[in-house]
Amino acid sequence: MQDGALSCMSGEGGRPLDQPQVPFFRKLPTIQTYSCYNPITIFYEAVNLRKARRTYFCSVEEEKVILVDSEDRPLGTMPKMEAHEKAVLHRAFSVFILNDRGEVMLQQRAAHKYHSPLLWANTCCSHQRVGESNIEAGRRRLEEEMGFDTELKELFHFIYKAPFDNGLTEHELDHVLLGHYNGEPSINPDEVHAWKWMKPQDIQSDMKESPEQYTAWFRIIFDRFHQYLTQNNLIHEG
């Protein structure tokens, strides 16, 4: 859970939990978590607590994105889900990691993601927070999703718009970041289902044959990224 203060109340009539709250939660024998959006709500269910079954509701403020104009000038913030529902232009970043063989680290999104589950994409993507630079945001998310840190540099940025089948739309001014790493990631299963190294030319061929296996934004971004690699002689043959 991120970006917000936690507040809790009992499912039995909405009465506040007895103090102190923290020791109480430590005694819960079984906890299952579920999430929904706008606002995000986390449900804690305790089973066999004093031979009773009770449900507790804990809400946390939804993550916000930075709204921008076409020149990347900030215009304010908006809850992430609302921005995707209204297709409002906002700031984002996409990280690509290369190894010494010129392969790209791809991630397969977790199965429970609210859009594009189990589709392949670049190493990681997300949104900058207020006061956070593009590089700081990229390194933070790389650690959160893939479990490692490395130096990043910004290559370029551009605007794209990609609608999803569930009615949401990504409308982003996307900053594309590049880093190098030769080890194996330690993926966060809440965010990532799987990962693999793949040569850019193989990604390009596979994307033509099976575009449905890749996220909408990755298909757009990869063309620009591949062009950058070609222009800078970063494509390794063989």
C-alpha positions in Angstrom: 0.0 0.0 0.0 1.3 3.4 -0.9 0.6 7.1 -0.9 -1.9 7.6 1.8 -2.9 7.3 5.4 -4.6 4.1 6.5 -7.9 4.2 8.3 -9.8 1.2 9.6 -13.2 0.4 11.1 -15.0 -2.8 12.1 -17.4 -4.5 9.8 -19.8 -4.9 12.7 -21.9 -1.8 12.5 -19.0 0.4 11.5 -17.7 0.9 15.1 -14.1 2.0 15.4 -11.6 -0.7 16.3 -10.5 -0.8 20.0 -7.2 0.7 20.7 -4.4 -0.1 20.2 -5.0 -1.1 16.6 -1.6 -2.4 15.6 -1.3 -5.2 18.2 -4.8 -6.3 17.2 -3.9 -6.8 13.6 -0.8 -8.8 14.6 -3.1 -11.4 16.2 -5.1 -12.1 13.1 -4.6 -15.8 12.2 -5.5 -15.6 8.6 -5.6 -12.6 6.3 -6.7 -12.4 2.7 -6.3 -9.2 0.7 -8.4 -8.0 -2.2 -8.1 -4.7 -4.1 -10.5 -2.4 -6.0 -10.1 1.1 -7.3 -11.2 4.7 -7.0 -10.8 4.7 -4.1 -8.6 1.6 -3.6 -10.1 -0.5 -0.8 -8.3 -3.3 1.0 -10.4 -6.0 2.7 -9.0 -7.8 5.7 -10.9 -11.0 6.7 -10.1 -12.7 10.0 -11.1 -16.4 10.2 -11.8 -18.1 13.6 -11.0 -15.0 15.6 -12.5 -15.8 19.0 -14.7 -18.3 17.2 -16.2 -15.5 15.1 -15.9 -14.3 11.5 -15.4 -10.6 11.0 -14.5 -8.4 8.1 -12.5 -5.2 8.4 -12.4 -2.4 5.7 -9.3 -0.3 5.3 -9.1 2.4 2.7 -6.0 4.2 1.3 -5.8 7.2 -0.9 -5.3 6.3 -4.6 -2.1 7.0 -6.3 -2.2 10.2 -8.3 -0.6 11.0 -11.7 0.8 14.4 -12.9 -1.3 16.0 -15.6 0.7 17.8 -18.3 0.3 19.7 -21.5 2.0 18.7 -24.8 5.2 20.4 -23.7 5.3 18.4 -20.4 4.4 21.4 -18.3 2.6 20.2 -15.2 -1.1 21.2 -14.9 -2.0 19.5 -11.6 -2.7 16.0 -10.4 -5.5 13.4 -10.7 -6.2 10.0 -9.3 -4.6 7.4 -11.6 -7.9 5.5 -12.3 -9.8 8.7 -13.1 -7.1 9.8 -15.6 -7.3 6.5 -17.3 -11.1 6.7 -17.4 -11.1 10.2 -18.9 -8.1 9.7 -21.1 -6.4 12.8 -19.7 -2.8 13.4 -20.8 -0.3 12.7 -17.9 3.4 12.1 -17.4 4.8 8.6 -17.4 8.1 6.7 -18.0 9.2 3.4 -19.6 12.4 1.7 -18.7 14.4 -0.5 -21.1 17.3 -2.6 -19.7 19.9 -4.0 -22.1 22.6 -6.6 -21.3 26.1 -6.9 -22.8 24.7 -9.2 -25.5 22.3 -6.4 -26.7 19.3 -8.3 -25.4 16.3 -6.5 -23.8 14.8 -7.6 -20.5 11.1 -8.0 -20.9 8.5 -8.5 -18.2 5.2 -10.4 -18.3 2.6 -8.5 -16.3 1.0 -10.2 -13.3 -2.3 -12.0 -13.9 -4.3 -9.8 -11.6 -3.4 -6.5 -13.2 -6.6 -4.4 -14.0 -5.5 -4.0 -17.6 -3.2 -6.0 -19.9 -2.7 -9.0 -17.6 -0.1 -11.6 -18.6 1.0 -9.5 -21.6 4.6 -8.8 -22.4 6.1 -5.3 -22.1 9.4 -3.6 -21.6 11.4 -3.9 -18.3 9.0 -1.7 -16.3 6.7 1.3 -16.7 4.9 3.6 -14.3 4.2 7.2 -13.4 6.4 9.9 -11.8 5.4 11.3 -8.4 5.2 15.0 -7.6 8.8 16.3 -7.0 10.4 13.2 -8.5 12.7 13.4 -11.5 12.2 11.0 -14.4 15.4 9.1 -13.5 14.5 8.9 -9.8 11.1 7.5 -10.7 12.6 5.0 -13.1 15.1 3.7 -10.6 12.4 3.5 -7.9 10.1 1.5 -10.0 12.8 -0.8 -11.3 13.6 -1.7 -7.7 10.0 -2.2 -6.8 9.1 -4.4 -9.8 12.3 -6.1 -10.8 14.3 -6.1 -7.6 17.5 -4.4 -8.8 19.0 -0.9 -9.3 21.2 0.5 -12.1 22.1 3.8 -13.7 19.5 5.1 -16.2 19.6 7.8 -18.9 16.7 9.4 -20.7 16.6 8.8 -24.5 13.6 10.7 -25.7 9.9 11.3 -24.9 6.8 11.3 -27.0 3.0 11.3 -26.6 0.8 8.3 -27.3 -2.8 7.2 -26.7 -3.8 3.6 -26.3 -7.4 2.4 -25.5 -8.0 -0.9 -23.7 -10.8 -3.4 -24.0 -12.0 -2.5 -20.5 -12.9 1.1 -21.4 -9.7 2.6 -19.9 -7.2 4.6 -22.0 -3.5 5.3 -21.6 -2.8 8.9 -22.8 0.7 9.6 -21.8 3.7 11.8 -22.3 6.2 9.0 -22.0 9.8 9.4 -21.0 11.8 6.5 -22.3 14.8 5.5 -20.1 17.7 3.1 -20.8 19.9 1.2 -18.4 22.3 -1.8 -18.5 22.4 -4.9 -16.3 23.7 -8.4 -16.8 22.3 -10.2 -13.7 18.9 -11.9 -13.1 16.1 -9.8 -11.6 14.3 -10.6 -8.4 10.8 -10.0 -9.6 7.9 -8.8 -7.4 5.1 -11.4 -8.0 2.5 -8.7 -7.2 3.6 -6.8 -10.3 5.4 -9.3 -12.6 4.5 -12.9 -13.6 7.7 -13.7 -15.6 10.7 -12.2 -17.3 13.1 -13.0 -20.2 15.9 -11.7 -22.3 15.2 -11.2 -25.9 17.1 -9.7 -28.9 15.4 -6.5 -30.4 15.2 -8.1 -33.8 13.4 -11.2 -32.3 11.0 -8.9 -30.4 10.2 -7.1 -33.7 9.6 -10.4 -35.5 7.5 -11.9 -32.7 5.5 -8.7 -32.4 4.5 -9.0 -36.0 3.5 -12.6 -35.7 1.7 -12.4 -32.3 0.9 -8.8 -31.5 -1.8 -9.9 -29.1 1.0 -11.2 -26.7 2.3 -7.6 -26.1 0.8 -4.6 -24.4 -0.6 -1.8 -26.6 1.8 0.8 -25.4 4.8 -1.5 -25.8 4.0 -2.1 -29.5 4.0 1.7 -29.9 7.1 2.5 -27.8 9.2 -0.4 -29.2 9.2 1.1 -32.8 10.7 4.3 -31.4 13.1 2.4 -29.2 14.3 0.0 -32.0 14.9 3.1 -34.2 17.1 4.6 -31.5 19.1 1.3 -31.2 19.6 1.1 -34.9 20.7 4.8 -35.3 23.2 4.3 -32.4 24.6 0.9 -33.6 23.3 -0.9 -30.6 21.8 -3.8 -32.5 23.9 -7.0 -32.0 23.7 -9.4 -34.9 23.7 -13.2 -34.4 
